[in-house]
């Protein structure tokens, strides 16, 4: 498994790299043939709230869908811990989905499986407890002020506005799988090709634990078919098949 870590508007210290590398070992155990883990630490120099000035984004590239989590805090170690815990929860959720798809019964809920474990402290991040036993007094190098320090953000001529293009696989998937993938990356929307229609679609979160989906249909643009709206149930076919 490859682990890549980058910093934007700050230098990543060796101490932080070692701390993060020790943590990501568990990701390989939970993920499905994990190939790479990307960690991106961003310091917002113009942030008004110092408690959210540092953001850590973790992305897992594996055999299945991309799994992602991010969190912000006033310290990069604390932000990493928060993002890491979110990522583990989504990895467990993806693993449980794989068990169901492979014909197994409904897996034990994470809350039930971890009921006998000692709770972690809610007053300090994980790294703080470890730091009590460490004699390492080094500090991170001074942060850079170059807005284009990140390897994936480069100047675009004379324009101060950047547009980042990302191209992903367009393999058709079901609407239900698109909802699952959206939750795994922690986004409010997810673009996909619907396997039922072959049309580009986007699923998004709505209020009240419901979802919406928008589909582009060339027939509507041509005037040969009117726009339509329907109400669907999540995993309705699977639920009917088990009854």
C-alpha positions in Angstrom: 0.0 0.0 0.0 1.3 3.4 -1.0 0.9 6.3 1.4 1.3 9.9 0.1 1.1 13.0 2.2 1.2 16.6 1.1 0.9 20.0 2.7 -0.6 23.2 1.4 0.6 26.5 2.8 2.6 24.6 5.4 5.5 22.2 5.7 4.8 18.6 6.9 7.2 17.7 9.7 8.8 14.3 10.0 7.1 13.8 13.3 3.7 14.2 11.7 4.6 11.9 8.8 5.6 9.2 11.3 2.4 9.6 13.3 0.2 9.5 10.2 2.1 6.4 8.8 1.5 4.4 12.0 -2.2 5.2 11.8 -2.9 4.3 8.2 -1.7 0.7 8.7 -5.2 -0.1 10.0 -6.7 1.2 6.8 -5.2 -1.7 4.8 -6.9 -4.2 7.2 -10.4 -2.7 6.7 -10.2 -1.7 3.1 -10.8 -3.9 0.0 -7.3 -4.4 -1.6 -6.2 -0.8 -0.7 -3.7 0.5 -3.3 -3.0 4.0 -2.1 -3.9 6.4 0.7 -3.6 10.2 0.1 -3.4 12.6 3.0 -3.6 16.4 2.3 -3.1 19.0 5.0 -4.2 22.5 4.2 -3.6 25.6 6.3 -6.1 28.4 5.6 -4.1 31.6 6.1 -7.2 33.7 5.9 -9.4 31.6 8.2 -11.3 33.7 10.8 -11.6 30.9 13.3 -8.3 29.6 14.5 -10.0 26.3 15.6 -10.6 25.4 12.0 -7.5 26.8 10.3 -6.1 23.4 9.5 -7.9 20.8 7.4 -6.9 17.2 6.8 -8.3 15.3 3.9 -7.8 11.5 3.7 -8.6 9.5 0.5 -8.4 5.8 0.1 -8.1 4.3 -3.4 -9.0 0.6 -3.4 -10.7 -2.1 -5.4 -14.1 -0.7 -4.7 -15.4 2.9 -4.6 -13.2 5.8 -3.4 -13.5 6.4 0.3 -12.8 9.9 1.7 -13.0 11.9 4.9 -11.9 15.3 6.0 -12.0 17.4 9.2 -10.8 20.7 10.5 -9.2 21.8 13.8 -6.7 24.2 15.2 -3.9 21.6 15.2 -3.0 19.3 12.3 -2.7 16.3 14.7 -6.2 16.9 16.0 -7.6 17.4 12.5 -5.9 14.2 11.4 -7.5 12.2 14.3 -11.0 13.5 13.5 -10.7 12.7 9.8 -9.1 9.3 10.5 -12.0 8.3 12.8 -14.5 9.3 10.1 -12.6 7.3 7.5 -12.5 4.2 9.7 -16.3 4.4 10.2 -16.8 4.6 6.4 -14.4 1.8 5.8 -16.3 -0.4 8.2 -19.6 0.5 6.5 -18.1 -0.4 3.1 -16.8 -3.7 4.5 -20.3 -4.5 5.9 -21.8 -3.8 2.5 -19.4 -6.2 0.9 -20.4 -9.0 3.3 -24.1 -8.5 2.5 -23.3 -8.6 -1.3 -21.4 -11.8 -0.9 -24.5 -13.5 0.5 -23.9 -13.3 4.2 -26.4 -12.2 6.7 -26.7 -8.7 8.0 -23.5 -7.9 9.9 -23.3 -6.8 13.5 -23.7 -3.1 13.9 -20.5 -1.2 14.7 -22.0 0.1 18.0 -22.8 -3.5 19.2 -19.4 -4.8 18.1 -17.5 -2.1 20.0 -19.8 -2.0 23.1 -17.2 -3.7 25.3 -14.3 -1.4 24.3 -13.1 1.4 26.6 -14.2 4.8 25.3 -11.5 7.3 24.2 -11.1 10.6 25.8 -13.4 13.3 24.4 -11.4 16.2 26.0 -8.2 15.7 24.0 -7.2 14.2 20.6 -5.5 10.8 20.4 -2.1 12.2 19.7 -2.1 14.2 23.0 -2.2 11.1 25.0 0.7 9.6 23.0 2.7 12.8 23.4 2.7 12.4 27.2 5.0 9.4 26.7 7.2 11.0 24.1 10.3 13.0 24.7 10.3 14.4 21.2 10.3 18.2 21.6 10.7 19.1 17.9 8.5 21.6 16.3 7.3 21.8 12.7 9.1 24.1 10.3 7.6 27.5 9.5 4.6 27.5 7.2 5.0 28.7 3.7 2.9 31.6 2.3 3.0 30.4 -1.3 -0.6 29.8 -2.4 0.6 27.5 -5.2 2.8 25.3 -3.0 0.4 22.3 -3.4 1.5 20.0 -6.3 -2.1 19.8 -7.6 -2.8 23.6 -7.6 -0.7 25.4 -10.2 -0.9 29.0 -11.6 -3.4 29.3 -14.5 -1.9 32.3 -16.5 -2.8 35.7 -15.1 -6.2 34.6 -13.6 -6.4 34.4 -9.8 -9.4 32.0 -10.2 -8.5 28.3 -10.6 -10.8 25.6 -12.0 -9.7 22.0 -11.0 -10.9 19.3 -13.4 -11.1 15.7 -12.2 -11.9 12.8 -14.5 -13.2 9.5 -13.0 -14.3 6.2 -14.4 -17.7 6.3 -16.0 -18.6 2.7 -15.3 -22.4 2.4 -15.0 -23.7 1.7 -11.5 -27.2 1.5 -9.9 -28.8 4.4 -8.1 -28.6 2.6 -4.8 -24.8 2.1 -5.2 -24.4 5.8 -6.1 -26.1 6.7 -2.8 -23.7 4.4 -1.0 -20.6 5.8 -2.8 -21.7 9.3 -2.0 -21.8 8.5 1.7 -18.4 6.8 1.6 -16.7 10.0 0.3 -18.7 12.3 2.6 -20.0 14.6 -0.2 -23.4 16.2 -0.6 -23.6 14.9 -4.2 -22.3 12.2 -6.4 -22.1 12.1 -10.2 -22.5 8.7 -12.0 -23.8 6.9 -15.1 -27.1 5.2 -14.2 -26.9 1.5 -15.2 -30.7 1.4 -15.6 -30.9 4.2 -18.2 -27.3 4.8 -19.4 -27.8 8.5 -18.7 -25.5 10.8 -16.7 -27.1 11.5 -13.3 -26.2 13.1 -10.0 -27.6 12.0 -6.6 -27.6 14.5 -3.7 -28.7 14.9 -0.1 -32.1 16.4 0.7 -33.5 17.4 4.1 -35.0 14.7 6.4 -32.7 11.8 5.5 -33.9 11.6 2.0 -32.0 11.8 -1.3 -32.7 13.3 -4.7 -31.4 12.4 -8.2 -31.2 14.5 -11.3 -30.9 12.7 -14.7 -30.0 14.3 -18.1 -32.0 12.8 -21.0 -31.3 13.8 -24.6 -34.8 12.9 -25.5 -36.2 15.7 -23.3 -33.9 18.2 -25.1 -35.1 16.9 -28.5 -38.7 17.3 -27.4 -39.6 13.7 -28.0 -40.1 13.0 -24.3 -41.4 15.2 -21.5 -39.5 15.6 -18.2 -40.8 13.3 -15.5 -40.6 12.8 -11.8 -41.0 9.6 -9.7 -40.5 8.5 -6.1 -38.2 5.5 -5.4 -37.4 3.5 -2.3 -33.8 2.8 -1.3 -32.8 -0.9 -1.8 -36.4 -1.8 -2.4 -35.6 -4.7 -4.7 -33.1 -6.2 -2.2 -35.6 -5.9 0.6 -38.3 -7.7 -1.4 -35.9 -10.5 -2.4 -35.2 -11.3 1.2 -38.8 -11.6 2.2 
